[in-house]
Amino acid sequence: NSDKSTVFATNRTSSTPDTTDGISNVYSALSARQGYMEGWTYAVSNMGVSQTVVEHKQQVNNALFSGTLSFEQISELCTQEGITCLIYAKAYPGAAPAVSPDFENENVAVYLMN
C-alpha cells in the first residue's frame, strides 16, 4: 500500500535474472504505481521514448543498485530523479542499499525514500 504518486525504481527490469531484455513490468502492473525504468524495451518500441532518455534512466538505475553509492548518494539521486521508493528484487542482479528496508520478505526489500 503506497501513495498513488509513488515512483519506484527496481533492479528487476528484465523478464528473468539471466537476461537483459528490459521487458519486465510486473511490479507496475501489480501495484498500479509508476516505475522509473521498468520495461524500457516497451517504452522505446510502443511509446516512442528516445534512446537518450532510456540510456540516462539505465545509468541512474544501475547506479542505484550498484552497491557503490552511500545511502546519502542514493537518496540524493532519488530526489533528483523523482524516485520515492526502491524495490530490490533479491533474485535479480544488483545490490540492495546498505540500510534496513522498510519492508522485506523472501523475494524483495522495499525502501521508502522520503
C-alpha positions as CSV (number, residue, x, y, z in Angstrom):
1,N,0.0,0.0,0.0
2,S,1.6,3.2,-1.2
3,D,0.5,6.6,-2.3
4,K,-0.7,6.7,-5.9
5,S,2.0,9.2,-6.7
6,T,4.8,6.7,-5.8
7,V,7.5,6.4,-8.4
8,F,9.7,3.3,-7.8
9,A,13.0,2.1,-9.2
10,T,13.8,-1.6,-9.2
11,N,16.7,-3.8,-10.2
12,R,14.1,-6.2,-11.8
13,T,14.0,-4.7,-15.3
14,S,14.1,-7.9,-17.3
15,S,12.0,-11.0,-17.6
16,T,14.5,-13.3,-15.8
17,P,17.6,-12.7,-13.8
18,D,19.8,-14.1,-16.6
19,T,18.6,-11.7,-19.3
20,T,18.8,-8.0,-20.1
21,D,15.7,-7.9,-22.3
22,G,14.1,-4.9,-20.5
23,I,10.6,-6.3,-20.7
24,S,9.6,-6.8,-17.1
25,N,6.7,-4.7,-15.9
26,V,5.4,-7.0,-13.2
27,Y,5.7,-4.5,-10.4
28,S,4.0,-1.6,-12.1
29,A,1.3,-3.9,-13.4
30,L,0.5,-5.4,-10.0
31,S,0.9,-2.2,-7.9
32,A,-0.7,0.3,-10.2
33,R,2.3,2.6,-9.4
34,Q,4.7,4.2,-11.9
35,G,8.1,2.5,-12.4
36,Y,11.1,4.7,-13.1
37,M,12.5,2.4,-15.7
38,E,10.6,-0.9,-15.7
39,G,10.0,-2.4,-19.2
40,W,12.2,0.0,-21.0
41,T,12.1,-2.0,-24.3
42,Y,8.3,-1.3,-24.5
43,A,8.9,2.4,-23.7
44,V,11.0,2.6,-26.9
45,S,9.0,0.3,-29.2
46,N,5.5,1.2,-28.1
47,M,5.7,4.7,-26.6
48,G,8.4,6.4,-28.6
49,V,10.7,7.2,-25.7
50,S,14.0,8.3,-27.1
51,Q,17.2,6.2,-26.7
52,T,18.8,9.1,-24.9
53,V,16.1,9.1,-22.1
54,V,16.4,5.3,-21.8
55,E,20.2,5.4,-21.5
56,H,20.0,8.1,-18.8
57,K,17.5,6.1,-16.8
58,Q,19.5,2.9,-17.2
59,Q,22.6,4.7,-15.9
60,V,20.6,6.1,-12.9
61,N,19.0,2.7,-12.2
62,N,22.3,0.9,-12.5
63,A,23.9,3.3,-10.0
64,L,21.1,2.9,-7.5
65,F,21.6,-0.8,-7.4
66,S,25.4,-0.9,-7.9
67,G,26.4,-1.2,-4.3
68,T,28.9,1.6,-4.8
69,L,26.9,4.6,-3.6
70,S,26.3,5.6,0.0
71,F,22.7,5.8,1.2
72,E,23.1,9.6,1.2
73,Q,24.1,9.5,-2.5
74,I,21.3,7.1,-3.3
75,S,18.9,9.5,-1.6
76,E,20.2,12.5,-3.5
77,L,19.9,10.7,-6.8
78,C,16.3,9.6,-6.0
79,T,15.4,13.2,-5.1
80,Q,16.9,14.5,-8.4
81,E,15.0,11.9,-10.4
82,G,11.7,12.0,-8.6
83,I,12.0,8.4,-7.3
84,T,10.2,7.9,-4.0
85,C,10.7,4.1,-3.5
86,L,13.3,1.5,-4.2
87,I,12.3,-2.2,-4.7
88,Y,15.2,-4.6,-4.6
89,A,14.4,-8.0,-6.1
90,K,16.7,-10.5,-4.4
91,A,16.8,-13.0,-7.3
92,Y,18.0,-10.3,-9.8
93,P,21.4,-8.7,-10.3
94,G,22.3,-5.7,-8.2
95,A,22.9,-4.7,-4.6
96,A,20.5,-3.5,-2.0
97,P,21.1,-0.2,-0.3
98,A,23.2,-0.6,2.9
99,V,20.3,0.3,5.3
100,S,17.5,-1.6,6.8
101,P,14.5,-1.8,4.5
102,D,11.0,-0.5,5.3
103,F,9.6,-3.9,4.2
104,E,11.2,-7.2,3.5
105,N,10.2,-10.7,2.6
106,E,12.0,-13.6,0.9
107,N,11.7,-12.0,-2.5
108,V,12.1,-8.3,-2.1
109,A,13.3,-5.4,0.1
110,V,11.4,-2.1,-0.1
111,Y,13.0,1.2,0.8
112,L,10.9,4.4,1.1
113,M,12.9,7.4,0.0
114,N,11.2,10.2,1.9
